[in-house]
Amino acid sequence: MNKQLTFLLGISFLVVVLAACGGGQNKIDFWTPLTGEDGANMDAIVQAFNETEPEIEINHVVTSDLYTNLYTVLNSGSGIPDLTLIHADRVPNFVKQDLLETMDEVMALQPELKEENYIEEAWTSGVVDGTVYTIPLDIHGSAMYYNRELLQKYGVEHWLDDDVVTFDEMLELQGQLDEGQYVLNDALIGWVIMAQLQNLGGDVEDENGNPAVNTPEMKQAIEAIKELADKGLMTPYGEDGYLLFQSGDVIFSTDGTWSSLGHGMVEDLDFGVTNIYAFEPDVFHNRASSHLFSMLKSDERTEEEVAVIADFLEFVRENSMEWAEAGQIVASVDVIESPEYENYMQHFFTKNEKQENSLYIYTYEHYPYVAEAVDTYAPDLIHGQMDIDEGLAEMQSFVVDRVEQGTLDLETVIEELEEEEE
């Protein structure tokens, strides 16, 4: 590990230690990446659990660079959190590195922590080769918000009759828009591309498990979205399409399920939510991820702590309406089937089986690198700042290089851990 990386990891670790040191002893350290307003919602859930007077209290620690900090404490062999909240696309690599405990003991202590009590896509994203390594908190995914006044203004309310807006429908408004108004923005465009990839039957890995970004399906997805930009239907390159939607000049905003909170704070913005646009109304996906409770392997975690962790996860399963307040699709079936949950806009995505099936979580081992590549290059490709073939080739190289470098870094971490164990 080079000196610069070691220094940066050390600084990151110091920040986490300082943030956590107020927790004191006899507490279960629970690390999350919830640096936004949703961190306060998790604080409320943790506080509610602690008010039940468990034998050991939960100490919620928010870190802005969760994964770097996790590898830092694993490398040091001390300060490993008792409980972590990780993203679904991290599970395969963590399991491959043998970093996660299974949830077998936790599920034995709390039998209701089982597959049928959670949204299937969230539960299975934490299962590897039949072994359960996580318990899901939510699904958070791409969504498409619409401005009701603009739909009426342009006479296209019927686009929402089947809950799916198509490329062809949006192209109908070419040349029909008032100056300064647009059909859609490019918010979370990388997520939109990944949804289209599923609509086209594509994938991000080949038959040998290698990353595959430079594919015909990826090219088709990008070309289709680029056509919308070329026709003047998409907000211009470099402009904040999210804010343009909130100002009332964009019909559709392709941001996240959590954005309902921000949109709801805008006075006089009459909006609703639907699926990400698609090629055909009968084939549609919403790219998603999941926050998952996990336990990193640690010799310091006691049986008493595991029992309290199990109690906490069961408490969350039964009492996570607070998480719906954060704009997330709660994973607990008990919560999403309750009448109160229907008051939240993201209820749209679990209102029936067809909608639940639209939520697609990528769990490919190297998906974090794929997502990084798509997010890095997508704006330039969509807005014609880079040739698509050239961009796809660079994206492929980007992912391959990241995989190779990541493998080298992980081998270093594992070697150092093994040396310490000896």
N, C-alpha and C positions, 0 to 999 in steps of 0.2 A: 504494500500500500504506500503510495508516494507521500512525501512529507506534507504537501499542501492539502491533500485529502484528509490525512490524519489530523492536521490542525483544524480543518473545518468541522470534521466529525467531533473533535474534542470540544470545540466551541458550542456546537449544537447540543451535545450532551450536557454541557454546563448549564445551558439555558433551561433544559428540561429539569435538571436537578434543582436549580434555584426555584423553578415554578412549582415543583412538587414538595419542596422542603417544608412548606407550611402545613403539610398534612400530618406530620408527627408519626409516632409509632402506632402499632396495632390498628392500622388501617389498610384496606385493600386498594392499592394504586391501580386506577383504571385510566389508561391512556387513550385519547381520541384525537382525530384531526379536525375537530369541530371548531374552527377558528371564527366562523361567522356567527350570525344571530342564533343559529341552531344550537350553539354551545350553551346558551342560556336555557334552552328547552331541556337539554340533557342535564344541566345543573338542577333543574326543577325536579326531574325524574329521580335523580340520585338523592336529592334532599328528601323527597317523599318516601323513598325507601329507607333512608337513615332514620326517619321519624318513626318507623315501625320498631325501632330499637333492636336491630340485629346484633349478634354477638360481636361482629366486627363491622365498622362503618366503611362505606365506599368513599374513596377520595378521587374525584374526577380531575384529571390533569389534561389540559389541552396543549398540544404541541403543533406548531406550524409546519414542521418537517418530520412527520411521524416516522417514516420508513428509515430515513437516515439515522434518526435517534434510536430506533429499535435495533438496527445493526450495530450501533455504537455500544449499547449496553450488552448486547449479545457477545460482542467482541471483548468487552471488559470483564464479562462474567458476573457482574453485580448490577444491582439496580433494575433488574428485569421486572417490568410491570406484571402484576398478578392477572390483569384482564386488559385486553386491547380491543379497539374497534377498528377493523381493517376493511379494505375494499375487496370485493369479490375477485377482481382480477389479480390480486396478490396471493390468493390461496394456493394455486398450483405450485408456484415457485417456493413458497414457504414450506409446503408439504415435501416437495422434492429435496429441500435442504434439511428436512427433518427438524424443523423449528417449532412445529405446532403439536400441542397435546390433542388427543382426540376428546370428544365431548361425551364419551361413554359413561364416565363416572358422574358427570353433571346430569346427564339424562336419566341415569339410574336413581339419582337422588330426587329428581323432579320429573316424573313420568309424563307430564303433559308437555314437556319440551320434546315434541315429536313432529314428524313431517306433516301429518294431516292438520296440524294446528297452525300452519304457516302457508303463505303463498308458495306454490311449488317452485317457481323460478328462483325465489330467494333462498329457499331451503337447499335446493340441489346445487346452487353455486358454491356451497361450502362442503360438498361431498366429493371426495376423491377416491376412486376405486372402491366404492361402497362404504367407505369410512367417513363418519361425520366429524368434521373438524371445527365447525362453527355453528352458532345459533344466530339466525338473522334478526336484525332490527327493522330493516326497511327495504324498499326498492326506491331509488331515486333515478328518474329518467328524463329523457327529452320529452317535451310537450310542445304543442303549438297553440298559442293564445290568439284569439281573434277579437277584432274591434267590431262590435255589433252595429254601430252607427255607419261605419264605412261599408260593411257588407250590404246594409240597406241602401246606402247612397249609390252604390254601383250595381245594385239589383242582383246580387249573387248569394243571397241567403240560402238558396237551394243547394249550394255546394256542400252544406253541412248536413243535408238530409240523411246521408249514409255514414256520417261521422268521419269521412275520409275525403280530403281535398286532393285532386290529382294534378299532375303537371299540365295536362291538357286544359283543365279548367282554368288554371291560373294564366295560361298563355292567351286565353280568350280576352283578357283585359289589356293586351298589348295595344298601345296607342290610345287607350280609353281613360287614362288616369290624369287627374289634375296635376299641374306642375308641383313638384315637391312631395307628392304622395306615391306610395309604393305598395305592391301586393304583399311583399314579404321582406324580412331582413335576413342577415347572415349570422344571427346569434347562434352560438354553439354549433357552427357549421360542420365541425368535425363529427359531432354526434349525429347530425342529419345524414352525412355521408355514410356513416356506419349503419344507419337504419336502411338507407337505400341499398347498401350492399346485401343485406339480408333479403330485402324485397326482390332482388335480382338473383337470389340463390347463391351468392358468392360467400367467400370466407377469407380469413386472414392467415391461414396456414395451408400448406400443401399436404399431399397424401403421406409425406414422410415426417410431418410435424414441424417443418421449417416455415419461417415467416414468409407470407406471400402477399405483398402489397401491390406489386406491379402486375395486375391481372385485368382481363377484359371486363369483368364486372365492376372493378373499382374505376376503371376508365369510363365506363358507361354511366356510372353514378355521378361522377364529377362532370362529365359532359352535359348531362341532363340539367344539373343545377346551374352550370355555367350558361346554358341557353337562357335561363330565367334572368340572369344578370345581364347578358348580352342584349336582351330585349327591353332593358330598362325597367324591369319589374322588381328588381332587388335594390335595396338601399346601397348607395355608392361605396366603393372601396375606401376603407379608412374611417367612415362615419359610424357613429354609435347607433346601430339599428335598434338596440334595446330601448334607448332613450327616445328615438324617433317613434317607436310604437307607443310609448307612454305619452308622447306629445300629441298623439292622435293622427299621425300621418302614415301609418303602416297598418295594413289589414291583418297580417299574420306575423307573429313573433315566435321564432323557433328556439325558445330557451328551455329552462328546466321546470320540473314540477314544483320545485321550491320557490320559483319566481312569483307564484301567485301572491305571496305576501307583499313583495315590492309593488306589483301592479295594483294590488288592492289599496295601497296607500295613496294612489294618484287620484285626486279629486276629479270627478266627472268622467273617468275612464270606464266605459261600459264594455266589459270584456267577458269572454268565456274561454273554455279550453277544449281542444280536440286533439286528434292524432297528428303526428308528423305527416306531411304530404307524401304521396306515393304514386306509383305508376298506374296501378289499378286499384279500385275500391275494395276488392276482395283479397288483396295481398298487401298487408301493411304491418310495419314494425315500429316500435319506439325503443331506441337504444337506451339501455338502462345499466345501472350498477346496483350494488347492495352494500350497506354497512353491516358488517358481521361481527358478532362477539367472538373473540378467540382467546386462547391462552398459550402464550409462548412457553416452550419447555424451560422449566426452572426447578432446581433442587430446593429452592427456598419456599415454594408454595406449600402450605400445610393442608392437611385434610380438613381442618376447621375453615380455612379460607375457601377451599373448593366448595364446601357446603354452603357458605354464605354467597359465593358467586352463583351457585345453582339457585338459591333463593332469590337473588337479585334478578336473574334472567327470567325466572317465573313471574316475578313481580312486574317486570317490563312487559312480558307477554300479556298480562292481564290489565296493565295500567299504562299503556303507551299512547293514549289519546293526546297527551301533551306533545308527542312527537308528530302527530298530525298537524298540530299548531305550527310546526316548523315547515309545513308544506310537503312533507314526505309521504310516500305511499307506505303506510305501516304494514309490516309483514305478518303480524298476528291476525289470524282469521277472526278471532273473537272481537277484535277492535274493528276491522273493516266491515264486519257484518252487523255492527251495532247501528241503530238509527242515528245516533249522534254523528257518526262518521260521514253520513250523507251530507252534512253541512259543509264539508270541506271539498274544495274544487277537485282535488286529486282522486276523489271517489270515482270520478269518470273512468279511471283506468282499471278499476276492479269491479265495475258494475255488472259484468257478465264474463263468462268463460272466454269469449272471443277477445275481449279487451285484455284480460289477464295474459292470454297467449301472445298478445302483441308485444309484451315486455320482454326484451331480449338482452340477456347479460352475457357478454363475452368473457369466457373463462380460459382462453388460450394462455398457455404458460408465458408467452412473450407479448401478451396483449398490451401491457403498459408502454412498451416501446413502439408498438404499432400506433397506439393512440397519440403518442408524442409526435410521431412522424406526420400523421394526418393533421393534427392540430397545427403543426408548424407550417406545413405547405398548403393546406386547403385554401386559405384566403387568397393567396397569390394565384392558385390554379383557377379558382372560381371566377375571379375578377380579371383574368387574362394577363396577369403580370408575369406569368411563366408558362411556357409550352407544356401541355399536359403530359406528353410522352416523356419529355425531359424531366418533368417533376416527378413522375411515377418512378423513373429510374433512380432518381436521387432519393426518393422515399425508401425504395427497396434497400439501397446501400446504407441509408441512415439506420434502418431497423437492424440489418445484419451487423453493422458496426456496433450498435448498442448491445445486441445480444452477445457478441464476442467479448466486449469490454465488461459487460455485466457478469459474464461467466468467470472472467479472470478475477474480478473483484470479490465475487462470492467464494471462489476457491481460496482466496487469501484469507477471508474471514473464517471459513471452515477450518483451514489449516491452523490458524492461530487458536481457534477454540479447542481443536484436538490437542495441540501442544500444551495448553493450559490444563486439560484433563489428565494428561500424562504426568 
